[in-house]
Amino acid sequence: MKYYSLNHNAPKVSFEEAVIQGLAIDKGLYFPESITPLNPDFFSTIENLSNEEIAFEAIKQFVGDEIPDETLKQIIAETLCFDFPTVKVEDSIYALELYHGPTMAFKDVGARFMSRCLAYFNKDKKDSTNTVLVATSGDTGGAVASGFLGVQGVEVIILYPSEKVSDIQERQLTTLGQNIKALEVDGVFDDCQDMVKKAFLDESLKHKNLTSANSINIARWLPQMFYFFFAYKQLKSQNKALVFSCPSGNFGNICAGIMAKKLGLPIEHFVASTNVNDTVPRFLEKGNYDPKPSKATISNAMDVGNPSNFIRIQEMYNNDLEQFKKDFSSFSFTDAETLSAMKSIYKADGYIAEPHGAVGYLGLKKELQNHKNSIGIFLETAHPIKFLDVVEPALNIKLPIPAQIESVLHKEKVSIKIKSYEELKAFLG
């Protein structure tokens, strides 16, 4: 499999090169040269397959022969060592819980998969070090820190916006030490992401062998399609069309879901549910893609003004807006609406939704008005404990602290504050 830049001004590269480079030299995101739908028999018997078998079939064409099948199967087994349950919330509506991994966020899957791919590619490069440079609006940092902790030949540097991630999120990315370093940026997530992109294109930093572990990296992004296969497997017996609502910030999850649909997974419709950072809802309404600086909300992991992965979605629809709209809707919700949804879900069903999941629920309820006989699934992307400062007062409850979180609560935060790209460059050396 070869990968090309979506800016169409860079050489095609292998899977390994795309993973290691992260971003093409023309600033474009990498995209696979071909997408071959899976055999219909795979979907007709999917309930008989393990999650590991499903994931292998879904991703093997994108890896090609660059990782041996048995090694790829081992990488997948280590990546998927936790559950992905669909939990009934109300009639015909399910939460797909993606937070049962080591850092209790959906990004554990992509981070674990990418770290193991990179470790495989580095196994014979004893004197070579890759620097993983990643921006986070919340959960990416902790997942990457955990996934890459102790990986030989890899140094991880995480940029996060000061005072704009939750206390638990901050502790997960600032307390591990070893090969993990955290830079606390005076700004918003978009500032962090801009710094990362600029560093990739800085010729004077080539010696650092920079790569990204954000969802711009194909090895972080592609495994996210597994979730949609797992949900289909669990709900297939109901013989109803599926509508997925993804709380969307950088649009990696929903982009991966659309990739799953292109592989043949029977998904009727997608909803990109956003907070007030509404670049994509405005685009669908007006046809004009007009990114704006991000605004801070209680669903902070979605505080993204210029979502990187949206260009990949457009590529899958050949930039045909009308075709795109047949499969895809997008709605924006305020913090007040989000809090109201959290309360109503808990009151009616006893289900604890955190702010991102609540945004997904709101978008799903809105779109299901057009799909009366469908099953709706909203993604719960992080455990409510990660947003206890919002969840506990909103629902008037006290959340028990899971073991994964307890382990970091009393560790010392270690971060370095920076304000500019020049300071990041000086830190990188």
C-alpha positions in Angstrom: 0.0 0.0 0.0 1.2 3.5 -0.9 0.1 6.7 0.7 -0.2 10.1 -1.0 -0.4 13.6 0.3 -3.7 15.3 0.2 -1.9 18.4 -1.0 -0.7 16.4 -4.0 2.8 17.9 -4.1 4.9 15.2 -2.4 6.2 11.7 -3.3 4.1 8.7 -2.5 5.4 6.7 0.5 5.1 3.3 2.1 3.1 2.7 5.3 6.3 2.8 7.3 7.4 6.1 5.8 4.0 7.6 6.4 4.0 6.5 10.1 7.5 7.8 10.7 7.0 11.1 8.8 3.5 11.8 10.2 3.0 14.6 7.7 4.1 14.9 4.1 6.8 17.4 3.1 4.1 19.5 1.4 2.2 19.8 4.7 -0.4 17.4 3.5 -2.0 14.6 5.4 -1.3 11.1 4.1 -4.1 9.1 2.6 -4.1 5.5 1.2 -3.8 5.1 -2.5 -6.7 2.6 -2.6 -9.6 1.3 -0.5 -10.7 -2.2 -1.3 -14.1 -3.2 0.2 -14.0 -6.3 2.3 -15.7 -9.6 1.2 -19.5 -9.5 1.9 -19.0 -12.9 3.7 -16.9 -11.1 6.3 -19.9 -9.0 7.3 -22.4 -11.9 7.1 -20.5 -13.9 9.6 -18.9 -11.1 11.7 -20.6 -12.2 14.9 -18.5 -15.4 14.8 -15.2 -13.5 14.8 -13.2 -12.1 17.7 -12.4 -8.4 17.9 -8.8 -9.2 17.1 -9.8 -11.2 13.9 -12.1 -8.3 12.9 -9.4 -5.7 13.4 -6.9 -7.7 11.4 -9.2 -8.1 8.4 -10.1 -4.4 8.5 -6.5 -3.0 8.6 -4.3 -5.5 6.9 -4.6 -3.9 3.4 -3.4 -0.6 4.8 -0.3 -2.2 6.4 0.4 -4.5 3.4 3.5 -6.7 3.7 5.5 -4.1 5.7 4.6 -5.9 9.0 4.4 -9.7 8.9 0.9 -11.0 9.6 1.8 -12.7 12.8 3.5 -9.6 14.1 0.5 -7.5 13.1 -1.8 -9.9 14.9 0.3 -9.6 18.0 0.2 -5.7 17.8 -3.6 -5.9 17.4 -3.9 -8.3 20.4 -1.9 -5.9 22.6 -3.9 -2.9 21.3 -7.3 -4.4 22.0 -6.8 -5.8 25.5 -10.0 -4.3 26.9 -13.7 -4.2 26.1 -15.8 -2.0 23.8 -19.4 -2.5 25.0 -22.5 -1.0 23.6 -24.8 0.0 26.5 -28.5 0.6 26.0 -29.4 4.1 27.2 -33.0 4.2 26.0 -35.2 2.6 23.3 -33.1 2.3 20.1 -30.2 4.4 21.5 -26.9 2.9 22.7 -23.7 4.3 24.0 -20.6 2.8 22.6 -18.1 3.0 25.5 -14.6 3.5 24.3 -13.0 4.3 27.7 -12.2 0.9 29.2 -8.5 1.1 28.3 -5.5 2.1 30.4 -6.1 5.9 30.2 -9.9 5.6 30.0 -10.2 7.4 26.6 -10.9 6.2 23.1 -7.4 7.3 22.0 -5.8 4.3 23.8 -6.4 2.2 20.7 -4.7 4.4 18.2 -1.8 5.3 20.6 -1.2 1.6 21.4 -1.3 0.5 17.8 1.0 3.3 16.6 3.5 2.8 19.4 3.9 -0.9 18.6 4.2 -0.2 14.8 6.9 2.3 15.5 8.7 -0.1 17.9 8.6 -2.7 15.1 10.0 -0.3 12.6 12.7 0.7 15.1 13.8 -2.8 16.1 16.9 -2.9 13.9 17.8 0.8 14.3 19.8 0.7 17.4 21.3 4.1 17.1 18.3 5.9 15.8 15.7 7.8 17.9 12.3 9.1 16.8 10.8 12.1 18.4 7.0 11.9 18.7 5.6 15.4 18.8 2.0 15.6 19.7 -0.6 18.3 20.5 -3.5 17.5 22.8 -6.8 19.1 23.7 -7.3 16.6 26.4 -7.2 12.8 26.1 -4.6 12.4 23.3 -1.7 13.4 25.6 -2.5 10.8 28.3 -3.1 8.0 25.7 0.1 8.7 23.8 2.1 9.0 27.1 0.8 5.6 28.2 1.0 4.0 24.8 4.6 5.0 24.2 6.0 4.9 27.8 9.3 3.0 27.8 9.2 2.3 24.0 12.9 2.0 22.9 14.2 4.6 20.5 11.2 6.9 21.0 11.1 10.2 22.8 7.6 11.7 23.3 7.0 15.5 23.7 3.4 16.5 24.4 2.1 20.1 23.9 -1.1 21.0 25.8 -2.9 24.3 26.4 -2.4 25.6 29.9 -5.5 25.5 32.1 -7.6 24.1 29.3 -7.5 20.4 30.1 -9.0 18.8 33.1 -6.9 18.1 36.2 -6.9 14.3 35.6 -6.0 14.7 31.9 -3.1 16.9 32.9 -1.8 14.4 35.4 -2.0 11.6 32.9 0.4 13.4 30.6 2.7 15.2 33.1 3.5 12.5 35.7 4.9 9.5 33.9 8.5 10.6 33.3 11.0 8.3 31.5 10.8 9.1 27.8 7.7 11.4 28.2 7.9 15.2 28.4 5.1 17.7 28.7 5.1 21.3 27.4 2.4 23.6 28.8 1.5 26.1 26.1 0.2 29.6 26.9 -2.6 29.4 24.3 -5.4 27.1 23.0 -5.2 23.7 21.3 -4.9 25.2 17.8 -1.8 27.0 18.9 -0.3 23.7 20.1 -1.3 22.0 16.8 0.2 24.8 14.7 3.5 24.6 16.6 3.6 20.8 15.9 2.9 21.2 12.2 5.5 24.0 11.9 8.1 21.8 13.6 7.5 19.0 11.1 8.3 21.4 8.2 11.4 23.0 9.9 14.5 21.8 8.0 16.7 22.6 10.9 14.9 20.0 13.0 15.3 17.1 10.6 17.9 15.5 12.8 15.2 14.9 15.4 13.3 12.5 13.2 10.0 14.1 14.1 6.7 12.2 13.8 3.2 12.9 15.1 0.9 10.8 17.3 -2.1 13.0 16.6 -4.8 11.6 14.4 -3.0 13.2 11.5 -0.8 10.1 11.7 -2.3 7.2 9.8 -1.2 4.7 12.4 -3.2 6.7 15.1 -6.1 7.4 12.8 -6.9 4.1 11.0 -7.3 1.8 14.0 -10.2 4.0 15.2 -12.3 2.4 12.5 -12.3 -0.8 14.7 -14.9 0.7 17.1 -17.5 0.8 14.4 -17.0 -2.9 13.4 -17.3 -3.9 17.0 -20.5 -2.0 17.5 -22.0 -3.6 14.3 -21.0 -7.0 15.6 -22.9 -6.4 18.8 -26.0 -5.0 17.3 -26.3 -6.9 14.0 -28.9 -9.3 15.3 -31.4 -6.5 15.7 -31.5 -6.2 11.8 -31.9 -2.4 11.9 -30.0 0.3 10.1 -27.3 2.0 12.2 -26.8 5.7 12.7 -23.6 6.8 14.5 -23.1 10.1 16.2 -19.5 11.0 17.0 -18.6 13.9 19.3 -16.1 15.6 17.0 -13.1 17.9 17.5 -10.3 17.0 15.1 -12.7 14.6 13.3 -10.5 11.6 13.5 -13.1 9.2 14.9 -15.9 10.1 12.4 -13.3 10.0 9.6 -12.3 6.5 10.6 -16.0 5.5 10.7 -16.5 6.7 7.2 -13.4 4.6 6.2 -15.2 1.6 7.8 -18.3 2.4 5.6 -16.0 2.5 2.5 -14.8 -0.9 3.4 -18.4 -2.1 3.3 -19.6 -1.8 6.9 -23.4 -1.2 6.7 -23.7 2.2 8.3 -26.7 4.3 7.2 -25.7 7.7 8.4 -23.0 9.6 10.4 -23.5 12.6 12.7 -20.6 14.9 13.6 -21.8 16.4 16.9 -19.7 19.5 17.9 -19.7 22.0 20.7 -19.7 25.7 19.8 -16.6 25.2 17.7 -18.9 24.8 14.7 -16.6 25.0 11.6 -18.1 21.9 10.0 -21.8 22.5 10.8 -21.4 26.0 9.2 -19.7 24.4 6.2 -22.6 22.0 5.6 -25.1 24.8 6.0 -23.3 27.5 3.8 -20.9 25.5 1.7 -18.0 27.7 2.8 -15.2 26.2 4.9 -14.3 29.0 7.3 -12.2 27.9 10.3 -12.2 30.2 13.3 -10.1 30.3 16.5 -11.3 27.7 19.0 -13.4 28.6 22.0 -13.1 26.9 25.4 -16.1 24.7 26.5 -16.9 22.0 29.1 -16.3 19.4 26.3 -12.7 20.6 26.0 -11.3 17.7 23.9 -13.5 19.0 21.1 -12.3 22.6 21.3 -10.8 22.6 17.8 -11.4 25.5 15.4 -9.7 23.9 12.3 -10.2 20.1 12.4 -7.3 18.4 10.6 -9.1 15.2 9.5 -12.0 16.9 7.7 -9.9 17.0 4.5 -9.7 13.2 4.6 -13.5 13.0 4.8 -13.8 15.3 1.8 -11.3 13.1 -0.1 -13.5 10.0 0.5 -16.4 11.9 -1.2 -14.3 13.4 -3.9 -15.1 16.9 -2.5 -18.7 16.3 -3.7 -20.8 18.1 -1.0 -24.1 16.8 -2.1 -23.0 13.1 -2.1 -21.4 13.8 1.3 -24.6 15.2 2.8 -26.4 11.9 2.0 -24.2 10.1 4.5 -23.3 12.9 6.9 -24.9 15.6 9.1 -23.3 17.9 11.7 -24.9 19.9 14.5 -23.5 22.2 17.1 -24.5 22.5 20.8 -23.8 24.9 23.6 -22.5 24.1 27.1 -26.0 24.8 28.5 -27.6 22.3 26.1 -24.8 19.8 27.0 -25.4 20.1 30.7 -29.2 19.8 30.2 -28.7 16.6 28.2 -26.4 15.1 30.9 -29.1 15.7 33.5 -32.0 14.4 31.4 -30.1 11.2 30.5 -29.2 10.6 34.1 -32.7 11.3 35.4 -34.5 9.2 32.8 -32.1 6.3 32.5 -29.5 6.4 35.3 -26.7 6.6 32.7 -23.8 8.9 33.4 -22.7 10.7 30.2 -19.7 13.0 30.3 -19.8 16.3 28.3 -18.5 14.8 25.0 -20.8 11.9 25.0 -23.7 14.2 25.9 -22.9 16.3 22.8 -22.9 13.0 20.7 -26.3 12.1 22.2 -27.8 15.5 21.3 -26.7 15.2 17.7 -28.0 11.6 17.5 -31.4 12.5 18.9 -31.7 15.3 16.3 -30.7 13.1 13.4 -32.9 10.1 14.4 -35.9 12.2 13.6 -35.0 11.4 10.0 -34.3 7.7 10.6 -37.4 6.5 12.6 -36.7 2.7 12.4 -32.9 2.9 13.0 -30.7 2.2 16.0 -28.7 5.1 17.1 -25.2 4.8 18.6 -23.4 7.7 20.3 -19.7 7.4 21.2 -18.7 7.8 24.8 -15.1 8.8 24.3 -13.8 9.1 27.8 -14.8 8.0 31.3 -16.9 10.5 33.3 -14.2 10.6 36.0 -12.0 12.6 33.6 -14.5 15.4 33.8 -15.6 15.1 37.4 -15.5 18.9 37.9 -18.4 19.1 35.4 -20.1 15.7 36.0 -20.4 15.7 39.8 -22.0 19.1 40.3 -24.2 18.7 37.2 -25.6 15.3 38.4 -25.2 15.9 42.1 -23.3 12.6 42.5 -19.9 11.5 43.7 -18.0 9.4 41.2 -15.9 6.4 42.4 -12.3 6.7 41.2 -11.2 3.8 38.9 -7.8 2.2 39.5 -6.4 3.6 36.2 -7.0 7.2 37.5 -6.1 6.6 41.1 -2.6 5.6 40.0 -1.8 9.1 38.7 -3.7 11.3 41.2 -0.9 11.6 43.7 2.1 11.8 41.4 3.9 15.1 40.9 3.2 17.1 37.8 6.2 17.9 35.7 5.8 20.3 32.8 7.7 23.1 31.1 5.9 26.3 30.2 6.3 27.8 26.7 4.7 30.7 24.8 6.0 30.5 21.2 7.3 28.2 18.5 10.8 29.6 19.1 10.7 28.2 22.6 9.5 24.8 21.3 12.4 24.8 18.8 14.9 25.7 21.5 13.6 22.8 23.6 13.9 20.4 20.8 17.4 21.5 20.1 
